[in-house]
Amino acid sequence: MTHVPVLLSEVLELLGPRPGEVVVDCTAGRGGHAAELGSRLGAAGTVVLFDLDAGNLAAATARVRALDGGPRVVGVHASFGEFGSRTREALGERGADVVLADLGFSSTQVDDAERGFSFMRDGPLDMRLDPRGAITAAELVQTMPERELMELIRDVGEEPPEVARRIASKVVQERRNGPIDRTVQLAEIVRAAVPAARAHQSGLHPATKTFQALRICVNDELGSLERLLETLARSAAHARDGRASVLNPGARIGIISFHSLEDRPVKRVFAGMVESGTAEHVTRKPVTASEQEIRVNPRSRSAKLRVVRVVRG
Ligand SMILES: C[S@@+](CC[C@H](N)C(=O)[O-])C[C@H]1O[C@@H](n2cnc3c(N)ncnc32)[C@H](O)[C@@H]1O
């Protein structure tokens, strides 16, 4: 399945890319958002694309480069946690006018069983967006102390404490018999640990939240987001004060999150920027998908877009 970009018309309207501007897409994916943003820049514009996944980055770079009369394109195979230094390297003295981050993973990554994200298709329990990453989900499941595993499933998977405790205990019991290194193997262990009544309640597969917690941990998703937000807040302050910055005065920053653990820090940091006078809200409340979009692209159901604009000093 191809990846359908979420909230595309809202992103274009609220981030408002103009001819000659610089766009940084922190999560290039398959280039859905980037191609549309890039097509509004013309040949004088620039698009910088970040992705941890080399395959996605290559696909997105090729897609934006194929635009007729399109912008200069720079691909950066790195985490957006390195936004400051890597954007500076890509742009030199220029700053960004538009920054977008569409968090999480793409449909193409989940569909590829070999990546280990899916509990529906059997594959190695990997989950690294970048194979250069330090630890696989299998290594994590094999080595994490039971208490930490329980806390991860409870706090990052957002499972109720009793369910998290049961899952962690079952995993620790099973790993004594040999490695848990396949996705379906782990999904079955989780299913066996979750009380049947609870499993049916939500309509979700019982392993959904455990897989989410492992993926977030393996890829340090919340740590990278914190680093990105810190850099954006600092850069906005520099831009407002007329100092050298990777953000231009007037830059629009949009972040699309898919769960509350991501949305909370975005909301907090954006509010802090507005309070300290370095940015203004473009969206007061998060923008969500229309019923029509949710019908066509169910993944958009939980998407929340927040946008701020860096003030001109
Ligand atoms: C939801 S997809 C983006 C889809 C894209 N907007 C499109 O329209 O095709 C998220 C992408 O972000 C990448 N990603 C996740 N965490 C990242 C990080 N810390 N740094 C860079 N890329 C990351 C994933 O590999 C994935 O390709």
PDBQT file of the ligand as one rigid body, heavy atoms in Angstrom, charges set to zero:
ROOT
HETATM    1  C1  LIG A 401       4.311   9.438   8.915  1.00  0.00    +0.000 C 
HETATM    2  S1  LIG A 401       5.785   9.201   7.975  1.00  0.00    +0.000 S 
HETATM    3  C2  LIG A 401       5.938  10.651   7.023  1.00  0.00    +0.000 C 
HETATM    4  C3  LIG A 401       5.153  10.604   5.766  1.00  0.00    +0.000 C 
HETATM    5  C4  LIG A 401       5.347  11.791   4.844  1.00  0.00    +0.000 C 
HETATM    6  N1  LIG A 401       4.881  13.020   5.441  1.00  0.00    +0.000 N 
HETATM    7  C5  LIG A 401       4.659  11.553   3.507  1.00  0.00    +0.000 C 
HETATM    8  O1  LIG A 401       3.772  12.338   3.146  1.00  0.00    +0.000 OA
HETATM    9  O2  LIG A 401       5.014  10.600   2.802  1.00  0.00    +0.000 OA
HETATM   10  C6  LIG A 401       7.047   9.401   9.158  1.00  0.00    +0.000 C 
HETATM   11  C7  LIG A 401       8.460   9.232   8.640  1.00  0.00    +0.000 C 
HETATM   12  O3  LIG A 401       9.324   9.766   9.644  1.00  0.00    +0.000 OA
HETATM   13  C8  LIG A 401      10.473   8.970   9.751  1.00  0.00    +0.000 C 
HETATM   14  N2  LIG A 401      10.999   9.194  11.096  1.00  0.00    +0.000 N 
HETATM   15  C9  LIG A 401      10.511   8.772  12.270  1.00  0.00    +0.000 A 
HETATM   16  N3  LIG A 401      11.260   9.229  13.283  1.00  0.00    +0.000 NA
HETATM   17  C10 LIG A 401      12.244   9.980  12.736  1.00  0.00    +0.000 A 
HETATM   18  C11 LIG A 401      13.333  10.750  13.259  1.00  0.00    +0.000 A 
HETATM   19  N4  LIG A 401      13.573  10.817  14.568  1.00  0.00    +0.000 N 
HETATM   20  N5  LIG A 401      14.111  11.418  12.404  1.00  0.00    +0.000 NA
HETATM   21  C12 LIG A 401      13.896  11.373  11.054  1.00  0.00    +0.000 A 
HETATM   22  N6  LIG A 401      12.884  10.646  10.505  1.00  0.00    +0.000 NA
HETATM   23  C13 LIG A 401      12.076   9.968  11.330  1.00  0.00    +0.000 A 
HETATM   24  C14 LIG A 401       9.982   7.558   9.469  1.00  0.00    +0.000 C 
HETATM   25  O4  LIG A 401      11.059   6.757   9.011  1.00  0.00    +0.000 OA
HETATM   26  C15 LIG A 401       8.924   7.814   8.398  1.00  0.00    +0.000 C 
HETATM   27  O5  LIG A 401       9.479   7.708   7.107  1.00  0.00    +0.000 OA
ENDROOT
TORSDOF 0
